[in-house]
């Protein structure tokens, strides 16, 4: 079964300095039909104006992944970590028993990024932070594992039963991935156009797959895609 989540059905918020689209219920956007998918709880597509950002605030018991598409995002947290996240980099912050952090646009232009929340397998874990870069050549025409429970293939470590892949597809580039039909798969097209099991999706569109045996990505036009393998 494949269920589409078109971009024009997402929740949204415009705070002037921040324009955000919500794939699942978040903040003032509440839709009982879209409370998450498996243990994937949040995908927010955020555009942050130069010189602005999120002031220090707290989180608990969530695996938070940031993926920058354009610009740069400055991070600082209560563990003493300070870093700038740029396109091609993946940041994982484990909120665990409690963490406070801030995020600001560190570029002269708009910063466009995805904020992803995944429910951890165990509450109350010690908070933690990790950031890694994945070169474009490693993401081109394939699905590159970037986050996983066992840090496989140099991915960042998630304290959750979930794996996250990213890929870049254009022209004749394609990828096939076998799926465990007992698990859930979420495909989010961040940019461009891409066919997911023969279904055409555009920027911001997503597909929920359940009971499928295979994922086929093809027909890309400047496409950047995130694929999540999720707990049942």
C-alpha positions in Angstrom: 0.0 0.0 0.0 1.3 3.5 -0.9 -0.4 6.6 0.6 0.6 10.0 -0.7 1.1 13.1 1.4 1.1 16.0 -1.1 2.9 19.2 -0.2 -0.3 21.2 -0.6 -1.9 19.3 2.2 0.8 20.0 4.8 0.3 22.2 7.8 2.1 25.6 7.7 3.2 28.6 9.8 4.5 32.0 8.7 6.2 33.9 11.5 7.9 36.4 9.2 11.4 35.4 10.1 10.4 31.7 9.8 8.3 29.9 7.2 7.6 26.3 8.1 5.7 23.4 6.6 4.7 20.5 8.9 4.3 16.9 7.6 2.8 15.9 10.9 1.0 17.7 13.7 3.2 20.2 15.3 2.8 23.3 17.5 -0.5 25.1 16.4 -1.1 22.6 13.5 -3.1 19.6 14.7 -4.5 17.0 12.5 -5.5 13.6 14.1 -4.9 11.9 10.7 -1.3 13.0 10.7 0.2 12.5 14.1 3.3 10.7 12.8 4.2 7.5 10.9 5.6 4.7 12.9 8.2 6.2 15.2 8.7 9.2 12.9 7.1 12.0 14.7 8.1 15.3 12.9 9.3 16.5 9.6 9.4 20.3 9.5 10.6 22.1 6.4 11.9 25.4 7.7 13.2 28.5 6.0 14.9 30.9 8.3 15.7 34.5 7.4 19.3 35.9 7.7 20.1 37.2 11.2 17.3 35.2 12.9 16.7 31.8 14.5 15.4 29.8 17.4 16.3 31.1 20.8 17.5 28.6 23.5 14.7 26.1 24.2 14.5 22.6 25.7 13.6 19.1 24.5 13.3 15.7 26.1 13.1 12.1 24.9 13.5 12.6 21.2 16.1 11.9 18.5 16.3 15.2 16.5 18.0 15.2 13.1 18.7 18.3 11.2 19.5 18.2 7.4 20.4 21.5 5.7 19.4 22.0 2.1 20.7 25.6 1.6 22.5 28.1 3.7 24.0 27.3 7.1 22.6 26.6 10.6 24.5 27.5 13.8 23.9 25.2 16.7 24.8 25.6 20.4 23.6 23.5 23.3 23.7 22.9 27.0 26.3 20.1 26.6 28.8 22.7 25.4 28.6 21.8 21.7 28.8 24.6 19.1 28.9 23.9 15.4 27.6 25.1 12.0 25.6 22.7 9.9 26.0 23.0 6.1 24.5 21.2 3.1 25.6 17.6 3.0 25.9 17.4 6.8 23.7 15.5 9.2 23.3 16.5 12.8 21.8 14.2 15.4 20.9 15.5 18.8 19.6 13.0 21.4 17.4 15.0 23.8 17.1 12.1 26.3 16.7 13.2 29.9 16.8 16.9 28.8 18.8 19.3 26.6 18.6 22.9 25.7 19.8 24.4 22.5 19.6 27.3 20.0 19.7 27.4 16.2 20.4 30.4 14.1 20.9 31.2 10.4 24.7 31.4 10.0 24.5 32.5 6.3 23.9 35.8 4.6 21.0 34.2 2.7 18.0 32.3 3.8 18.7 28.9 5.4 16.5 26.0 4.3 16.6 22.9 6.3 14.6 19.9 7.5 14.1 19.2 11.2 13.2 15.6 11.9 12.1 14.0 15.2 12.1 10.3 15.8 10.9 8.6 19.0 13.7 6.9 20.9 13.6 3.3 21.9 14.2 4.1 25.6 13.2 7.2 27.6 15.6 9.1 29.9 18.8 8.4 28.0 21.8 10.7 28.5 21.6 13.6 26.0 24.1 13.5 23.2 25.3 15.1 20.0 26.8 14.0 16.7 27.5 15.6 13.3 28.9 14.1 10.1 29.4 15.1 6.5 28.3 13.0 3.5 29.9 14.1 0.2 27.7 14.6 -2.8 29.4 11.8 -4.7 28.3 9.4 -2.0 24.7 10.5 -2.4 24.6 10.8 -6.1 22.4 8.2 -7.9 22.1 6.1 -4.7 20.6 5.9 -1.3 23.3 6.7 1.3 22.7 5.5 4.9 23.2 8.6 7.1 21.6 7.6 10.4 21.0 4.2 12.0 20.8 2.4 15.4 24.2 0.8 14.9 26.1 3.6 13.2 26.5 1.4 10.2 28.6 2.6 7.2 29.7 5.6 9.1 26.2 6.9 9.7 25.3 8.9 12.8 23.9 6.8 15.6 20.2 6.9 16.4 18.8 5.7 19.7 15.8 4.5 17.8 14.6 1.6 15.6 14.9 3.7 12.4 17.3 4.2 9.5 17.5 7.3 7.4 18.9 7.4 3.8 19.5 10.4 1.5 20.0 10.4 -2.3 20.4 12.8 -5.2 18.8 11.7 -8.5 18.8 13.3 -12.0 18.2 12.0 -15.5 18.9 8.2 -15.8 20.0 7.8 -12.2 17.9 5.3 -10.2 18.0 3.2 -7.0 16.3 0.0 -5.9 15.9 -1.0 -2.3 14.3 -4.2 -0.9 11.8 -3.6 1.8 10.6 -5.5 4.8 6.9 -5.5 4.3 6.4 -5.7 8.1 8.0 -2.3 8.6 7.1 1.2 7.5 8.9 3.3 4.8 8.5 7.0 4.5 9.8 8.8 1.4 10.1 12.6 1.5 11.1 14.5 -1.7 13.0 17.5 -0.4 13.7 19.1 -3.8 13.1 18.5 -7.5 10.9 15.8 -9.0 11.2 12.0 -8.5 9.2 8.8 -9.3 8.6 6.6 -6.3 7.5 3.1 -7.4 6.3 4.7 -10.6 4.4 7.6 -8.9 5.5 11.1 -9.7 6.3 13.3 -6.7 7.4 16.9 -6.5 9.3 19.0 -3.9 7.7 18.6 -0.5 5.6 15.6 -1.5 5.9 12.3 0.4 4.8 8.7 0.2 4.0 6.3 3.0 4.7 2.6 2.1 3.4 -0.4 4.0 3.4 -4.0 3.0 5.6 -3.2 0.0 8.5 -5.5 -1.0 10.6 -3.0 -3.0 11.3 0.7 -3.3 12.2 2.0 -6.7 13.4 5.6 -7.3 13.8 6.8 -10.9 13.0 9.7 -13.2 14.6 12.3 -11.1 14.9 15.9 -12.1 17.3 17.7 -9.7 15.8 15.6 -6.9 17.0 15.3 -3.3 15.2 12.6 -1.3 15.1 11.3 2.2 14.0 7.7 2.9 13.1 6.4 6.4 13.0 2.7 7.3 10.8 2.7 10.5 9.6 0.4 13.2 6.2 -1.3 12.6 
